[in-house]
Amino acid sequence: MTFHLWLAYTGIIATLIAIPGPSALISMTHGLRYGHRQALATVQGGVVAAMILMTTSALGLGAILAASTTAFTVLKVVGACYLVWLGIAAWRDTSASKPAASAEQGEAPGSLQLFRKGFTVGISNPKDLLFFAALFPNFIDASQPHLAQFVTLAVTWALLDFSFMFSYACAGRRLSGLFSNPKRLRLLNRATGSLFVFAGGALALSAR
């Protein structure tokens, strides 16, 4: 994997992770309710869940790559199309997130309980399996050792995922108000949707 390819991957996943989804919302909520130190366990649970889904996808992709480079190329094109689909879905999404600030204050549960909540939210989204399977082939050089590349992709995701989710936890009260505004959330969805359409198109062209 070249440095430029890694930078492209980092930019794409940073955009994806930054979008306020279920893991971001629970991180904000727990940060608001219990403070960012306690919410750290929630963030860790979500990261572990992502690593499990990512590893599962990587094992399947490794088998495909070992069996046929042509099939791997086809998968790259399918993955690029999926990114375009994600962008269109984000552009058309008119739903508004529930403000984390509406969460009731309460005594913090144990770290293990918060970890379980974060893990459950993360692992309960099977779409991530499809996403990882669609994204990874576009950043894997079939002529280079596969394991090192998968590890690089996974570690990069884990570091960014942890950083963004912990930032949500630290700024729970302030960010919950920002993303509770439907107009702002719609603008965010359209901006990120446009970026994913562009990225998917570029990846499809690079797979030719």
C-alpha positions as CSV (number, residue, x, y, z in Angstrom):
1,M,0.0,0.0,0.0
2,T,1.4,3.4,-1.0
3,F,1.4,6.4,1.3
4,H,-1.0,8.3,-1.1
5,L,-3.4,5.3,-1.0
6,W,-3.3,5.3,2.8
7,L,-4.0,9.0,2.8
8,A,-7.1,8.5,0.6
9,Y,-8.3,5.7,2.9
10,T,-7.8,7.8,5.9
11,G,-9.8,10.7,4.4
12,I,-12.7,8.5,3.5
13,I,-13.0,6.7,6.8
14,A,-12.5,9.9,8.8
15,T,-15.5,11.3,7.0
16,L,-17.5,8.2,7.6
17,I,-16.6,8.0,11.3
18,A,-17.3,11.7,11.9
19,I,-20.9,11.3,10.7
20,P,-23.1,11.2,13.8
21,G,-24.4,7.6,13.9
22,P,-25.6,5.3,16.7
23,S,-22.1,5.0,18.2
24,A,-21.6,8.7,18.2
25,L,-25.0,9.3,19.8
26,I,-24.4,6.8,22.6
27,S,-21.0,8.3,23.2
28,M,-22.5,11.8,23.4
29,T,-25.2,10.6,25.7
30,H,-22.9,8.8,28.1
31,G,-20.5,11.7,28.0
32,L,-23.3,14.0,29.0
33,R,-24.8,11.7,31.6
34,Y,-21.6,10.4,33.3
35,G,-18.7,12.5,32.1
36,H,-16.1,11.7,29.5
37,R,-13.9,9.5,31.8
38,Q,-16.8,7.1,32.4
39,A,-17.8,7.3,28.7
40,L,-14.4,6.1,27.8
41,A,-15.6,2.5,28.4
42,T,-18.5,3.1,26.0
43,V,-16.1,4.3,23.3
44,Q,-13.8,1.3,23.9
45,G,-16.8,-1.1,23.5
46,G,-17.7,0.4,20.1
47,V,-14.1,0.2,18.9
48,V,-13.8,-3.5,19.8
49,A,-17.1,-4.2,18.0
50,A,-15.8,-2.5,14.9
51,M,-12.5,-4.5,15.1
52,I,-14.5,-7.8,15.2
53,L,-16.6,-6.8,12.2
54,M,-13.5,-5.6,10.3
55,T,-11.6,-8.9,11.1
56,T,-14.5,-11.0,9.9
57,S,-14.7,-9.0,6.6
58,A,-10.9,-9.2,6.2
59,L,-10.8,-13.0,6.6
60,G,-13.5,-13.3,3.8
61,L,-11.7,-10.9,1.5
62,G,-8.4,-12.7,2.1
63,A,-10.0,-15.9,0.9
64,I,-11.4,-14.2,-2.2
65,L,-8.0,-12.7,-3.0
66,A,-6.3,-16.0,-2.7
67,A,-8.8,-17.7,-4.9
68,S,-9.0,-15.2,-7.8
69,T,-7.5,-11.8,-8.5
70,T,-10.3,-11.2,-11.1
71,A,-13.0,-11.8,-8.5
72,F,-11.1,-9.3,-6.2
73,T,-11.1,-6.7,-9.0
74,V,-14.9,-7.2,-9.5
75,L,-15.3,-6.8,-5.7
76,K,-13.4,-3.5,-5.9
77,V,-15.9,-2.2,-8.5
78,V,-18.8,-3.4,-6.5
79,G,-17.4,-1.7,-3.4
80,A,-17.0,1.6,-5.3
81,C,-20.6,1.4,-6.4
82,Y,-21.6,0.8,-2.8
83,L,-19.8,3.9,-1.7
84,V,-21.8,5.9,-4.3
85,W,-25.0,4.3,-3.0
86,L,-24.0,5.4,0.6
87,G,-23.5,8.9,-0.7
88,I,-26.9,9.0,-2.4
89,A,-28.5,7.6,0.7
90,A,-26.8,10.2,2.9
91,W,-27.9,13.0,0.5
92,R,-31.5,11.8,0.6
93,D,-31.6,11.2,4.3
94,T,-34.0,13.7,6.0
95,S,-34.1,12.1,9.5
96,A,-32.9,14.1,12.4
97,S,-30.9,12.6,15.3
98,K,-32.3,12.6,18.8
99,P,-30.5,15.1,20.9
100,A,-28.2,13.6,23.5
101,A,-29.0,16.5,25.8
102,S,-32.4,15.1,26.4
103,A,-30.9,12.2,28.3
104,E,-31.7,12.2,32.0
105,Q,-28.9,12.7,34.4
106,G,-28.1,9.7,36.5
107,E,-25.5,7.8,38.6
108,A,-22.9,6.3,36.4
109,P,-23.0,2.5,36.0
110,G,-19.9,0.4,36.1
111,S,-17.3,0.6,33.3
112,L,-18.1,-3.0,32.2
113,Q,-21.8,-2.1,31.8
114,L,-20.9,1.0,29.7
115,F,-18.5,-1.1,27.7
116,R,-21.2,-3.6,27.0
117,K,-23.6,-0.9,25.8
118,G,-21.0,0.6,23.5
119,F,-20.2,-2.9,22.2
120,T,-23.8,-3.8,21.6
121,V,-24.6,-0.7,19.6
122,G,-21.5,-1.3,17.5
123,I,-21.9,-5.0,16.9
124,S,-25.6,-4.7,16.2
125,N,-25.0,-2.9,12.9
126,P,-24.3,-5.7,10.4
127,K,-24.1,-3.2,7.6
128,D,-20.5,-2.6,8.7
129,L,-19.6,-6.0,7.5
130,L,-20.8,-5.1,4.0
131,F,-19.1,-1.7,4.3
132,F,-15.7,-3.1,5.2
133,A,-16.0,-5.8,2.6
134,A,-16.7,-3.1,0.0
135,L,-14.1,-0.6,1.1
136,F,-11.0,-2.7,1.8
137,P,-10.4,-4.1,-1.7
138,N,-9.9,-0.6,-3.1
139,F,-6.9,-0.1,-0.8
140,I,-5.3,-3.5,-1.0
141,D,-2.4,-4.1,-3.4
142,A,-2.8,-7.7,-4.5
143,S,0.9,-7.9,-5.3
144,Q,2.0,-7.1,-1.8
145,P,1.6,-9.1,1.5
146,H,-2.0,-9.0,2.5
147,L,-1.8,-9.3,6.3
148,A,0.4,-6.2,6.8
149,Q,-2.1,-4.1,4.7
150,F,-5.1,-5.4,6.5
151,V,-3.4,-4.6,9.8
152,T,-2.6,-1.1,8.6
153,L,-6.2,-0.5,7.6
154,A,-7.6,-1.9,10.8
155,V,-5.2,0.1,13.1
156,T,-5.9,3.3,11.2
157,W,-9.7,2.7,11.6
158,A,-9.3,1.9,15.3
159,L,-7.3,5.1,16.1
160,L,-9.6,7.4,14.2
161,D,-12.8,5.7,15.5
162,F,-11.5,6.0,19.1
163,S,-10.5,9.6,18.6
164,F,-13.8,10.8,17.1
165,M,-16.0,8.9,19.5
166,F,-14.1,10.1,22.5
167,S,-14.3,13.6,21.2
168,Y,-18.1,13.2,21.0
169,A,-18.1,11.9,24.6
170,C,-16.1,14.9,25.7
171,A,-18.3,17.4,24.0
172,G,-21.6,15.6,24.5
173,R,-23.7,18.5,25.7
174,R,-22.5,21.0,23.1
175,L,-22.6,18.6,20.1
176,S,-26.0,17.2,21.0
177,G,-27.5,20.6,20.5
178,L,-25.7,21.1,17.2
179,F,-26.9,17.8,15.7
180,S,-30.4,18.1,17.0
181,N,-31.0,20.9,14.5
182,P,-32.6,19.2,11.4
183,K,-31.4,21.8,9.0
184,R,-27.8,21.5,10.1
185,L,-28.0,17.7,10.0
186,R,-29.4,17.8,6.5
187,L,-26.6,20.0,5.3
188,L,-24.1,17.7,6.9
189,N,-25.7,14.6,5.3
190,R,-25.6,16.3,1.8
191,A,-22.0,17.4,2.2
192,T,-20.8,14.0,3.2
193,G,-23.0,12.3,0.7
194,S,-21.4,14.3,-2.1
195,L,-18.0,13.3,-0.8
196,F,-18.9,9.6,-0.9
197,V,-20.3,9.8,-4.4
198,F,-17.1,11.5,-5.6
199,A,-14.9,9.0,-3.7
200,G,-16.9,6.0,-5.1
201,G,-16.5,7.3,-8.6
202,A,-12.8,7.9,-8.2
203,L,-12.3,4.4,-6.8
204,A,-14.3,2.8,-9.7
205,L,-12.1,4.5,-12.2
206,S,-9.0,3.4,-10.4
207,A,-10.1,-0.2,-10.5
208,R,-10.2,-0.3,-14.3
